[in-house]
Amino acid sequence: MKIEKVEILQKAVPFRRPFVIAGGETTLCEHAIIRIITDDGTIGLGEAATMQSYSDETHTGVEAVLKEKLIPAIIGLDPFEINAIMELLDKTVEGNSYAKAAIDLALHDVIGKITNQPVYQMLGGKCRDTVPLAWAIGIGDIDEVASEAVEYVQKGYKTIKIKIGNDPGRDIDAVKEVRSAIGDEIKLRVDANQGYDYDTAIETLPKMEKYNLELIEQPLPREDIDGMAKLCEKLETPIMADESMFGIKDAIELIKRKATDIINIKIMKPCGLRGSRAVADIARAAGVPCLVGSMPEMGVGSAAGLHFAIAMPNINYACEMIGPEMLVDDTIHPAPFFKHCENGYLELPTGVGLGVSLKE
């Protein structure tokens, strides 16, 4: 069996509400959907999800590197040889993990369809039947943030994440108001998206801890590993690495230097499911729990994240594959495991491969 053709479909998807993080506002996600087509007609779907307030890859860059470098490198290869293909792509061009992730996802989808099994089975089988979700709320007017938190708690979410990082005083007030609005039984996490320096973080975050935070995500710039380690030592609330963790080497460094208590695995960053599994295995060997984050992806990427979360034993926190609820996504046919996304959880994927199909 050989890879005969790869098609790229660009898709611009608006957010239902503008999404503001410390890095800026995003109203539109511009993603690339790819279709790997084999010589027997099997089609595998992949997605490269870039968010410009977060990622260093753009949709135009993804399309260019796919067309010019990555797709030509895999034509004629056996799709079952994922390890060899992904190693080849790393030798073909450095970085560009999002573009490579699209290929990785599509290869897994192809293999699942050919072997008549879901992707989570290819990753070692299920560890759970459902995945709880955390609803993420961007920076905004505090009353509106608290109102949105209440809205999604009423829908069934048991974990709320609010974005912080631009204004320490406002951030403390937001945490206070959201905690008051949702009560003590709902888990509350905060995400600074690198917005604080160390001095600001060590002054601000302890004032938030009295509101019973579940975790604090990426308070410092990506490269400040020493600062992250000091926060892990000094704060009672677990620190989670996101921007500091793009791949296998980052995971090893963070764990070695005790610079994170939890790892957020976004499957785009380690070049797809193969790399994400390696990160999860490294974390599990070190006793570090993980969760599955989101860029957020549309239906194809979110389905891949769900398969991964179903299969990895050390996914111990509510995950964030909420793209189908955050975005106006009309790309895939409704998948049954997304029907409860608005209610705060996802179900075991059905069907073979990723279990989703495109609306032509």
C-alpha positions as a Markdown table, in Angstrom:
| # | Residue | x | y | z |
|---|---|---|---|---|
| 1 | Met | 0.0 | 0.0 | 0.0 |
| 2 | Lys | 1.3 | 3.5 | -0.9 |
| 3 | Ile | 0.4 | 7.1 | -0.3 |
| 4 | Glu | -0.8 | 8.3 | -3.7 |
| 5 | Lys | -2.0 | 11.8 | -3.1 |
| 6 | Val | -2.4 | 14.4 | -0.4 |
| 7 | Glu | -5.0 | 17.2 | -0.6 |
| 8 | Ile | -5.0 | 20.5 | 1.5 |
| 9 | Leu | -8.2 | 22.2 | 2.4 |
| 10 | Gln | -7.9 | 25.6 | 4.1 |
| 11 | Lys | -10.7 | 26.5 | 6.4 |
| 12 | Ala | -11.4 | 29.7 | 8.3 |
| 13 | Val | -13.5 | 29.2 | 11.4 |
| 14 | Pro | -14.8 | 32.0 | 13.6 |
| 15 | Phe | -15.0 | 31.7 | 17.3 |
| 16 | Arg | -18.5 | 31.9 | 18.7 |
| 17 | Arg | -17.1 | 34.6 | 21.1 |
| 18 | Pro | -13.8 | 36.5 | 20.7 |
| 19 | Phe | -11.1 | 34.6 | 22.6 |
| 20 | Val | -8.6 | 36.8 | 24.5 |
| 21 | Ile | -5.4 | 35.6 | 26.1 |
| 22 | Ala | -2.4 | 37.4 | 27.4 |
| 23 | Gly | -0.9 | 37.2 | 23.9 |
| 24 | Gly | -3.9 | 38.9 | 22.2 |
| 25 | Glu | -7.4 | 38.4 | 20.8 |
| 26 | Thr | -8.4 | 35.8 | 18.3 |
| 27 | Thr | -11.7 | 35.9 | 16.5 |
| 28 | Leu | -10.9 | 33.5 | 13.6 |
| 29 | Cys | -9.0 | 30.2 | 13.5 |
| 30 | Glu | -7.5 | 29.5 | 10.1 |
| 31 | His | -6.8 | 25.8 | 9.9 |
| 32 | Ala | -5.6 | 23.4 | 7.3 |
| 33 | Ile | -7.4 | 20.1 | 6.8 |
| 34 | Ile | -5.5 | 17.4 | 4.9 |
| 35 | Arg | -6.6 | 14.3 | 3.2 |
| 36 | Ile | -4.1 | 11.5 | 2.6 |
| 37 | Ile | -5.3 | 9.2 | -0.1 |
| 38 | Thr | -3.8 | 5.8 | -0.6 |
| 39 | Asp | -3.6 | 3.7 | -3.8 |
| 40 | Asp | -6.6 | 1.6 | -2.7 |
| 41 | Gly | -8.7 | 4.7 | -2.2 |
| 42 | Thr | -8.6 | 4.9 | 1.6 |
| 43 | Ile | -8.8 | 8.5 | 2.9 |
| 44 | Gly | -7.2 | 9.7 | 6.1 |
| 45 | Leu | -8.0 | 13.1 | 7.7 |
| 46 | Gly | -5.6 | 15.4 | 9.5 |
| 47 | Glu | -5.7 | 18.9 | 10.9 |
| 48 | Ala | -3.1 | 21.7 | 11.5 |
| 49 | Ala | -4.7 | 24.1 | 14.0 |
| 50 | Thr | -2.8 | 27.4 | 14.4 |
| 51 | Met | -3.9 | 30.3 | 16.7 |
| 52 | Gln | -1.9 | 33.4 | 16.0 |
| 53 | Ser | -2.1 | 34.7 | 19.6 |
| 54 | Tyr | -0.4 | 31.5 | 20.6 |
| 55 | Ser | 1.5 | 29.6 | 17.9 |
| 56 | Asp | 4.5 | 30.5 | 15.9 |
| 57 | Glu | 3.1 | 28.9 | 12.8 |
| 58 | Thr | 0.6 | 30.5 | 10.4 |
| 59 | His | -2.0 | 29.0 | 8.2 |
| 60 | Thr | -0.1 | 30.2 | 5.1 |
| 61 | Gly | 3.2 | 28.8 | 6.4 |
| 62 | Val | 1.6 | 25.5 | 7.1 |
| 63 | Glu | 0.2 | 25.3 | 3.6 |
| 64 | Ala | 3.5 | 26.3 | 2.1 |
| 65 | Val | 5.6 | 23.8 | 4.0 |
| 66 | Leu | 3.1 | 21.0 | 3.3 |
| 67 | Lys | 3.1 | 21.8 | -0.4 |
| 68 | Glu | 6.8 | 22.4 | -0.8 |
| 69 | Lys | 8.5 | 20.0 | 1.6 |
| 70 | Leu | 6.4 | 17.5 | 3.5 |
| 71 | Ile | 3.9 | 16.2 | 1.0 |
| 72 | Pro | 6.5 | 15.5 | -1.7 |
| 73 | Ala | 8.5 | 13.6 | 0.9 |
| 74 | Ile | 5.8 | 11.1 | 1.7 |
| 75 | Ile | 4.3 | 10.4 | -1.7 |
| 76 | Gly | 4.8 | 6.7 | -2.6 |
| 77 | Leu | 5.5 | 5.7 | 1.0 |
| 78 | Asp | 3.7 | 3.0 | 3.0 |
| 79 | Pro | 1.3 | 4.8 | 5.4 |
| 80 | Phe | 1.8 | 2.0 | 8.0 |
| 81 | Glu | 5.4 | 3.1 | 8.6 |
| 82 | Ile | 4.5 | 6.1 | 10.8 |
| 83 | Asn | 7.8 | 6.1 | 12.7 |
| 84 | Ala | 9.9 | 6.1 | 9.6 |
| 85 | Ile | 7.7 | 8.8 | 7.9 |
| 86 | Met | 7.8 | 11.1 | 10.9 |
| 87 | Glu | 11.6 | 10.7 | 11.3 |
| 88 | Leu | 11.9 | 11.5 | 7.6 |
| 89 | Leu | 9.8 | 14.7 | 8.0 |
| 90 | Asp | 12.0 | 15.9 | 10.8 |
| 91 | Lys | 15.1 | 15.4 | 8.5 |
| 92 | Thr | 13.3 | 17.2 | 5.7 |
| 93 | Val | 12.5 | 20.4 | 7.6 |
| 94 | Glu | 13.1 | 21.6 | 11.1 |
| 95 | Gly | 10.2 | 22.6 | 13.3 |
| 96 | Asn | 6.8 | 23.1 | 11.7 |
| 97 | Ser | 5.2 | 20.7 | 14.2 |
| 98 | Tyr | 1.6 | 21.7 | 13.4 |
| 99 | Ala | 2.0 | 20.9 | 9.7 |
| 100 | Lys | 3.7 | 17.6 | 10.7 |
| 101 | Ala | 0.9 | 16.9 | 13.2 |
| 102 | Ala | -1.7 | 17.0 | 10.3 |
| 103 | Ile | 0.2 | 14.3 | 8.5 |
| 104 | Asp | 0.6 | 12.2 | 11.7 |
| 105 | Leu | -3.2 | 12.4 | 12.4 |
| 106 | Ala | -4.1 | 11.5 | 8.8 |
| 107 | Leu | -1.7 | 8.5 | 8.9 |
| 108 | His | -3.4 | 7.2 | 12.1 |
| 109 | Asp | -6.8 | 7.7 | 10.5 |
| 110 | Val | -5.7 | 5.7 | 7.4 |
| 111 | Ile | -4.3 | 2.8 | 9.4 |
| 112 | Gly | -7.4 | 2.7 | 11.6 |
| 113 | Lys | -9.7 | 2.5 | 8.6 |
| 114 | Ile | -7.6 | -0.2 | 6.9 |
| 115 | Thr | -7.3 | -2.3 | 10.0 |
| 116 | Asn | -10.9 | -1.7 | 11.1 |
| 117 | Gln | -10.2 | -0.3 | 14.5 |
| 118 | Pro | -10.5 | 3.1 | 16.3 |
| 119 | Val | -7.3 | 5.1 | 16.8 |
| 120 | Tyr | -7.5 | 4.7 | 20.6 |
| 121 | Gln | -7.1 | 1.0 | 20.1 |
| 122 | Met | -4.0 | 1.6 | 18.1 |
| 123 | Leu | -2.6 | 3.6 | 21.0 |
| 124 | Gly | -3.0 | 0.7 | 23.4 |
| 125 | Gly | -6.8 | 0.6 | 24.1 |
| 126 | Lys | -9.1 | 2.5 | 26.3 |
| 127 | Cys | -8.3 | 3.5 | 29.9 |
| 128 | Arg | -11.7 | 5.3 | 30.3 |
| 129 | Asp | -15.1 | 5.5 | 28.5 |
| 130 | Thr | -15.6 | 9.3 | 28.9 |
| 131 | Val | -13.4 | 12.3 | 29.3 |
| 132 | Pro | -14.4 | 15.3 | 31.5 |
| 133 | Leu | -13.9 | 18.7 | 29.9 |
| 134 | Ala | -12.8 | 22.1 | 31.3 |
| 135 | Trp | -14.4 | 25.1 | 29.8 |
| 136 | Ala | -11.9 | 27.9 | 29.0 |
| 137 | Ile | -12.9 | 31.6 | 29.3 |
| 138 | Gly | -10.8 | 34.4 | 27.8 |
| 139 | Ile | -9.8 | 37.7 | 29.4 |
| 140 | Gly | -12.6 | 40.2 | 29.6 |
| 141 | Asp | -15.0 | 42.1 | 31.7 |
| 142 | Ile | -15.1 | 40.4 | 35.1 |
| 143 | Asp | -18.9 | 40.3 | 35.3 |
| 144 | Glu | -19.0 | 38.7 | 31.8 |
| 145 | Val | -16.4 | 36.2 | 32.7 |
| 146 | Ala | -18.3 | 35.2 | 35.8 |
| 147 | Ser | -21.5 | 35.0 | 33.9 |
| 148 | Glu | -20.0 | 32.7 | 31.3 |
| 149 | Ala | -18.5 | 30.5 | 34.0 |
| 150 | Val | -22.0 | 30.1 | 35.5 |
| 151 | Glu | -23.5 | 29.4 | 32.1 |
| 152 | Tyr | -21.2 | 26.5 | 31.5 |
| 153 | Val | -21.5 | 25.1 | 35.0 |
| 154 | Gln | -25.2 | 25.0 | 34.5 |
| 155 | Lys | -24.6 | 23.1 | 31.2 |
| 156 | Gly | -22.7 | 20.4 | 33.2 |
| 157 | Tyr | -19.0 | 21.5 | 33.3 |
| 158 | Lys | -17.3 | 20.6 | 36.5 |
| 159 | Thr | -14.1 | 22.5 | 35.8 |
| 160 | Ile | -13.7 | 26.1 | 34.7 |
| 161 | Lys | -10.5 | 27.7 | 33.4 |
| 162 | Ile | -10.1 | 31.5 | 33.2 |
| 163 | Lys | -7.4 | 33.4 | 31.4 |
| 164 | Ile | -5.2 | 35.8 | 33.3 |
| 165 | Gly | -1.8 | 37.5 | 32.7 |
| 166 | Asn | -2.4 | 41.1 | 31.6 |
| 167 | Asp | -3.3 | 42.9 | 34.8 |
| 168 | Pro | -2.5 | 41.2 | 38.2 |
| 169 | Gly | -5.1 | 43.3 | 40.2 |
| 170 | Arg | -7.9 | 42.5 | 37.7 |
| 171 | Asp | -6.8 | 38.9 | 37.6 |
| 172 | Ile | -7.2 | 38.5 | 41.4 |
| 173 | Asp | -10.6 | 40.1 | 41.3 |
| 174 | Ala | -11.6 | 37.9 | 38.4 |
| 175 | Val | -10.7 | 34.7 | 40.4 |
| 176 | Lys | -12.5 | 36.0 | 43.4 |
| 177 | Glu | -15.7 | 36.8 | 41.4 |
| 178 | Val | -15.7 | 33.5 | 39.5 |
| 179 | Arg | -15.2 | 31.4 | 42.6 |
| 180 | Ser | -18.0 | 33.3 | 44.3 |
| 181 | Ala | -20.3 | 32.7 | 41.2 |
| 182 | Ile | -19.6 | 29.0 | 40.7 |
| 183 | Gly | -19.4 | 27.9 | 44.3 |
| 184 | Asp | -16.8 | 25.7 | 46.0 |
| 185 | Glu | -17.7 | 22.4 | 44.4 |
| 186 | Ile | -16.6 | 23.4 | 40.9 |
| 187 | Lys | -12.8 | 23.1 | 40.1 |
| 188 | Leu | -11.2 | 26.4 | 39.0 |
| 189 | Arg | -7.9 | 26.7 | 37.2 |
| 190 | Val | -6.1 | 29.8 | 35.8 |
| 191 | Asp | -3.9 | 30.2 | 32.8 |
| 192 | Ala | -1.6 | 33.2 | 32.4 |
| 193 | Asn | -0.2 | 32.2 | 28.9 |
| 194 | Gln | 3.3 | 33.5 | 29.9 |
| 195 | Gly | 1.8 | 36.9 | 31.0 |
| 196 | Tyr | 3.8 | 37.4 | 34.3 |
| 197 | Asp | 7.4 | 37.7 | 35.1 |
| 198 | Tyr | 8.7 | 35.9 | 38.2 |
| 199 | Asp | 8.4 | 38.8 | 40.6 |
| 200 | Thr | 4.8 | 39.6 | 39.5 |
| 201 | Ala | 3.9 | 35.9 | 39.7 |
| 202 | Ile | 5.2 | 35.3 | 43.2 |
| 203 | Glu | 3.4 | 38.4 | 44.5 |
| 204 | Thr | 0.1 | 37.8 | 42.7 |
| 205 | Leu | -0.5 | 34.0 | 42.6 |
| 206 | Pro | -0.4 | 33.4 | 46.4 |
| 207 | Lys | -3.3 | 35.9 | 46.6 |
| 208 | Met | -5.3 | 33.7 | 44.2 |
| 209 | Glu | -4.6 | 30.5 | 46.1 |
| 210 | Lys | -7.0 | 31.2 | 48.9 |
| 211 | Tyr | -9.8 | 30.8 | 46.3 |
| 212 | Asn | -8.9 | 27.1 | 46.0 |
| 213 | Leu | -7.3 | 26.8 | 42.6 |
| 214 | Glu | -7.0 | 23.4 | 41.0 |
| 215 | Leu | -3.8 | 24.4 | 39.0 |
| 216 | Ile | -1.9 | 27.4 | 37.6 |
| 217 | Glu | -1.0 | 27.2 | 34.0 |
| 218 | Gln | 2.1 | 28.7 | 32.4 |
| 219 | Pro | 2.5 | 31.8 | 34.6 |
| 220 | Leu | 6.0 | 32.7 | 33.2 |
| 221 | Pro | 7.6 | 33.0 | 29.8 |
| 222 | Arg | 8.4 | 29.8 | 28.0 |
| 223 | Glu | 12.1 | 30.0 | 28.5 |
| 224 | Asp | 12.0 | 30.9 | 32.2 |
| 225 | Ile | 12.5 | 27.3 | 33.4 |
| 226 | Asp | 14.3 | 28.4 | 36.6 |
| 227 | Gly | 11.4 | 30.7 | 37.5 |
| 228 | Met | 8.9 | 27.9 | 36.9 |
| 229 | Ala | 10.9 | 25.6 | 39.1 |
| 230 | Lys | 10.9 | 28.2 | 41.9 |
| 231 | Leu | 7.2 | 28.6 | 41.6 |
| 232 | Cys | 6.7 | 24.8 | 41.8 |
| 233 | Glu | 8.7 | 24.8 | 45.1 |
| 234 | Lys | 7.0 | 27.9 | 46.7 |
| 235 | Leu | 3.4 | 27.6 | 45.7 |
| 236 | Glu | 0.9 | 25.1 | 47.1 |
| 237 | Thr | -1.1 | 25.0 | 43.9 |
| 238 | Pro | 0.3 | 22.7 | 41.2 |
| 239 | Ile | 2.0 | 24.5 | 38.2 |
| 240 | Met | 1.2 | 23.2 | 34.7 |
| 241 | Ala | 3.5 | 23.8 | 31.8 |
| 242 | Asp | 2.0 | 24.6 | 28.4 |
| 243 | Glu | 4.1 | 26.9 | 26.2 |
| 244 | Ser | 7.2 | 25.6 | 27.9 |
| 245 | Met | 6.4 | 22.1 | 26.6 |
| 246 | Phe | 6.5 | 21.7 | 22.9 |
| 247 | Gly | 8.1 | 18.3 | 22.5 |
| 248 | Ile | 10.0 | 15.4 | 24.0 |
| 249 | Lys | 13.1 | 17.4 | 24.8 |
| 250 | Asp | 11.1 | 20.0 | 26.7 |
| 251 | Ala | 9.3 | 17.4 | 28.7 |
| 252 | Ile | 12.6 | 15.8 | 29.8 |
| 253 | Glu | 14.0 | 19.2 | 30.7 |
| 254 | Leu | 11.0 | 20.3 | 32.7 |
| 255 | Ile | 10.8 | 17.1 | 34.6 |
| 256 | Lys | 14.5 | 17.0 | 35.2 |
| 257 | Arg | 14.5 | 20.5 | 36.6 |
| 258 | Lys | 11.3 | 20.0 | 38.6 |
| 259 | Ala | 9.8 | 23.0 | 36.7 |
| 260 | Thr | 6.3 | 21.6 | 36.3 |
| 261 | Asp | 3.8 | 19.6 | 38.4 |
| 262 | Ile | 1.5 | 18.8 | 35.4 |
| 263 | Ile | 2.1 | 18.7 | 31.7 |
| 264 | Asn | -0.5 | 20.0 | 29.2 |
| 265 | Ile | -0.2 | 17.9 | 26.0 |
| 266 | Lys | -1.5 | 19.7 | 23.0 |
| 267 | Ile | -1.2 | 17.1 | 20.2 |
| 268 | Met | -0.3 | 19.8 | 17.6 |
| 269 | Lys | 3.0 | 20.6 | 19.4 |
| 270 | Pro | 4.8 | 17.3 | 19.6 |
| 271 | Cys | 4.0 | 16.7 | 15.9 |
| 272 | Gly | 0.8 | 14.6 | 16.5 |
| 273 | Leu | -0.2 | 11.5 | 18.3 |
| 274 | Arg | 3.2 | 9.7 | 18.0 |
| 275 | Gly | 5.1 | 12.5 | 19.7 |
| 276 | Ser | 2.3 | 13.1 | 22.2 |
| 277 | Arg | 2.4 | 9.5 | 23.3 |
| 278 | Ala | 6.2 | 9.8 | 23.8 |
| 279 | Val | 5.6 | 12.9 | 26.0 |
| 280 | Ala | 2.9 | 11.1 | 28.0 |
| 281 | Asp | 5.1 | 8.0 | 28.5 |
| 282 | Ile | 8.0 | 10.2 | 29.7 |
| 283 | Ala | 5.7 | 12.0 | 32.2 |
| 284 | Arg | 4.2 | 8.7 | 33.4 |
| 285 | Ala | 7.7 | 7.2 | 34.1 |
| 286 | Ala | 8.4 | 10.3 | 36.2 |
| 287 | Gly | 5.1 | 10.2 | 38.0 |
| 288 | Val | 3.9 | 13.5 | 36.4 |
| 289 | Pro | 0.2 | 13.7 | 35.5 |
| 290 | Cys | -1.0 | 15.2 | 32.3 |
| 291 | Leu | -4.1 | 16.6 | 30.6 |
| 292 | Val | -4.9 | 17.1 | 26.9 |
| 293 | Gly | -5.2 | 20.7 | 25.8 |
| 294 | Ser | -6.5 | 22.3 | 22.6 |
| 295 | Met | -5.4 | 25.0 | 20.2 |
| 296 | Pro | -8.5 | 24.8 | 19.8 |
| 297 | Glu | -8.9 | 22.3 | 17.0 |
| 298 | Met | -12.0 | 21.7 | 14.8 |
| 299 | Gly | -13.6 | 18.3 | 14.6 |
| 300 | Val | -10.8 | 16.4 | 13.1 |
| 301 | Gly | -8.1 | 17.5 | 15.6 |
| 302 | Ser | -10.5 | 17.4 | 18.5 |
| 303 | Ala | -11.4 | 13.8 | 17.7 |
| 304 | Ala | -7.7 | 12.9 | 17.7 |
| 305 | Gly | -7.2 | 14.6 | 21.1 |
| 306 | Leu | -10.1 | 12.5 | 22.4 |
| 307 | His | -8.7 | 9.2 | 21.2 |
| 308 | Phe | -5.4 | 10.2 | 22.9 |
| 309 | Ala | -7.1 | 11.1 | 26.1 |
| 310 | Ile | -9.1 | 7.9 | 26.1 |
| 311 | Ala | -6.0 | 5.8 | 25.7 |
| 312 | Met | -3.3 | 7.4 | 28.0 |
| 313 | Pro | -3.3 | 6.1 | 31.6 |
| 314 | Asn | -1.9 | 9.3 | 33.1 |
| 315 | Ile | -4.5 | 11.8 | 31.8 |
| 316 | Asn | -5.6 | 12.7 | 35.3 |
| 317 | Tyr | -7.3 | 16.0 | 34.9 |
| 318 | Ala | -10.3 | 17.4 | 32.9 |
| 319 | Cys | -9.2 | 18.0 | 29.3 |
| 320 | Glu | -9.8 | 20.8 | 26.9 |
| 321 | Met | -11.0 | 19.4 | 23.5 |
| 322 | Ile | -13.7 | 22.1 | 23.4 |
| 323 | Gly | -13.1 | 23.3 | 19.9 |
| 324 | Pro | -16.4 | 21.9 | 18.6 |
| 325 | Glu | -18.2 | 24.1 | 21.2 |
| 326 | Met | -16.0 | 27.2 | 21.0 |
| 327 | Leu | -15.8 | 27.4 | 17.2 |
| 328 | Val | -18.5 | 27.7 | 14.5 |
| 329 | Asp | -17.3 | 24.4 | 13.0 |
| 330 | Asp | -19.3 | 23.0 | 10.1 |
| 331 | Thr | -16.5 | 21.0 | 8.7 |
| 332 | Ile | -17.3 | 17.4 | 9.9 |
| 333 | His | -20.5 | 15.4 | 10.0 |
| 334 | Pro | -21.8 | 15.3 | 13.6 |
| 335 | Ala | -19.8 | 12.7 | 15.5 |
| 336 | Pro | -21.8 | 11.0 | 18.4 |
| 337 | Phe | -19.0 | 11.5 | 20.8 |
| 338 | Phe | -19.2 | 15.3 | 20.4 |
| 339 | Lys | -22.9 | 15.5 | 21.3 |
| 340 | His | -22.1 | 16.0 | 25.0 |
| 341 | Cys | -19.4 | 18.6 | 24.4 |
| 342 | Glu | -21.7 | 21.4 | 25.5 |
| 343 | Asn | -22.5 | 19.3 | 28.6 |
| 344 | Gly | -19.0 | 19.0 | 29.9 |
| 345 | Tyr | -17.7 | 15.7 | 28.7 |
| 346 | Leu | -16.9 | 13.6 | 25.6 |
| 347 | Glu | -17.8 | 9.9 | 25.1 |
| 348 | Leu | -15.8 | 7.0 | 23.8 |
| 349 | Pro | -15.2 | 7.5 | 20.1 |
| 350 | Thr | -17.1 | 5.2 | 17.7 |
| 351 | Gly | -16.2 | 4.1 | 14.2 |
| 352 | Val | -12.8 | 3.3 | 12.8 |
| 353 | Gly | -9.9 | 5.6 | 12.5 |
| 354 | Leu | -10.7 | 9.0 | 14.0 |
| 355 | Gly | -14.4 | 8.3 | 13.5 |
| 356 | Val | -15.1 | 11.6 | 11.7 |
| 357 | Ser | -15.8 | 12.4 | 8.0 |
| 358 | Leu | -15.8 | 15.7 | 6.1 |
| 359 | Lys | -18.8 | 17.5 | 4.7 |
| 360 | Glu | -17.9 | 17.6 | 1.1 |
